[in-house]
Amino acid sequence: MMTSYDLAVEGRSSTAQTLEVRMSEHNSTLSTNLQSLSASVQTIVQHLCEGDCHTFGSVLQWCETRGDCVYAVRCPGCATQFIVDEEELAELERWTEVNGGALVCGVQV
């Protein structure tokens, strides 16, 4: 929808136009943001950011005494768990830092 209005600034007057733009569809924004992610991380983000759950997942960590760790992302909405390695977890955390606030989903960092 295009509208116009008159604007007067310091003795000058002009007609300006404003453009009302609808926010892009959630899914198209999400799919654009997923293109650079690995397949497993895409699956997790799609689960947390689409459908009924739409939430921030909890990150669980299990570590052995020698320092080997396993990470899981748990969806609080449906209790689905995804096992991720350290690189995938870092990728999820980076994605959430950039996109999570706007989309209100991702992992709790």
C-alpha positions as CSV (number, residue, x, y, z in Angstrom):
1,M,0.0,0.0,0.0
2,M,1.5,3.3,-1.0
3,T,0.4,6.6,0.7
4,S,1.7,10.1,0.4
5,Y,1.8,12.9,2.9
6,D,3.0,16.5,3.0
7,L,6.1,17.3,4.9
8,A,7.2,20.8,5.9
9,V,10.7,21.2,7.2
10,E,12.3,24.7,8.0
11,G,10.2,26.6,5.5
12,R,10.4,23.9,2.8
13,S,7.5,21.8,1.9
14,S,7.6,18.6,-0.1
15,T,5.5,15.6,-0.7
16,A,6.9,12.3,0.4
17,Q,5.8,8.8,-0.1
18,T,5.8,6.0,2.4
19,L,5.7,2.4,1.5
20,E,4.0,0.0,3.8
21,V,5.9,-3.3,3.6
22,R,4.6,-6.4,5.2
23,M,7.1,-8.4,7.2
24,S,8.3,-11.3,5.2
25,E,6.8,-14.6,5.9
26,H,8.5,-16.4,8.8
27,N,9.3,-19.5,6.7
28,S,10.9,-17.6,3.9
29,T,13.1,-15.7,6.4
30,L,14.0,-18.9,8.1
31,S,14.8,-20.8,4.9
32,T,17.1,-17.9,3.8
33,N,18.9,-18.1,7.1
34,L,19.4,-21.8,7.0
35,Q,21.2,-22.1,3.6
36,S,24.7,-22.0,5.1
37,L,24.0,-24.4,7.9
38,S,24.9,-28.1,7.9
39,A,22.0,-30.6,7.4
40,S,21.8,-31.7,11.0
41,V,21.8,-28.1,12.3
42,Q,19.1,-27.2,9.7
43,T,16.9,-30.0,11.1
44,I,17.3,-28.7,14.7
45,V,16.6,-25.1,13.8
46,Q,13.6,-26.1,11.7
47,H,12.2,-28.1,14.6
48,L,12.7,-25.3,17.1
49,C,11.6,-22.4,14.8
50,E,8.7,-23.9,12.9
51,G,5.5,-25.6,13.8
52,D,4.0,-26.1,17.3
53,C,7.1,-26.0,19.4
54,H,8.6,-22.6,18.3
55,T,11.0,-22.2,21.2
56,F,14.6,-22.0,22.5
57,G,16.1,-25.5,23.0
58,S,18.1,-26.4,26.1
59,V,21.7,-27.6,25.6
60,L,22.6,-30.6,27.7
61,Q,26.3,-31.7,28.1
62,W,27.7,-35.0,29.2
63,C,31.5,-35.2,29.6
64,E,33.8,-38.0,30.6
65,T,36.7,-37.5,32.9
66,R,39.2,-37.5,29.9
67,G,37.3,-34.5,28.4
68,D,35.3,-36.2,25.7
69,C,31.8,-34.5,25.7
70,V,28.5,-35.2,24.0
71,Y,26.0,-32.5,23.6
72,A,22.2,-32.7,23.1
73,V,19.7,-30.0,22.2
74,R,16.4,-30.7,23.9
75,C,13.1,-29.1,22.8
76,P,11.1,-28.1,25.9
77,G,7.9,-28.2,24.0
78,C,7.9,-31.9,23.0
79,A,11.0,-33.3,24.7
80,T,12.6,-34.2,21.3
81,Q,16.4,-34.5,21.7
82,F,19.1,-34.0,19.0
83,I,22.7,-35.2,19.6
84,V,25.3,-32.8,18.3
85,D,29.0,-32.6,18.2
86,E,31.0,-29.5,19.4
87,E,31.2,-28.0,15.9
88,E,27.4,-28.3,15.4
89,L,26.8,-26.8,18.8
90,A,29.0,-23.9,17.9
91,E,27.1,-23.5,14.6
92,L,23.8,-23.5,16.5
93,E,25.0,-20.9,19.0
94,R,26.3,-18.6,16.2
95,W,23.0,-19.0,14.3
96,T,21.0,-18.2,17.5
97,E,23.1,-15.1,18.2
98,V,22.4,-13.7,14.8
99,N,18.9,-14.8,14.1
100,G,17.4,-16.1,17.4
101,G,16.2,-12.8,18.8
102,A,14.3,-11.8,15.6
103,L,12.8,-15.3,15.1
104,V,12.4,-16.0,18.9
105,C,13.9,-19.5,18.6
106,G,17.2,-21.3,18.6
107,V,19.3,-22.6,21.5
108,Q,19.8,-21.0,24.8
109,V,23.3,-19.6,24.7
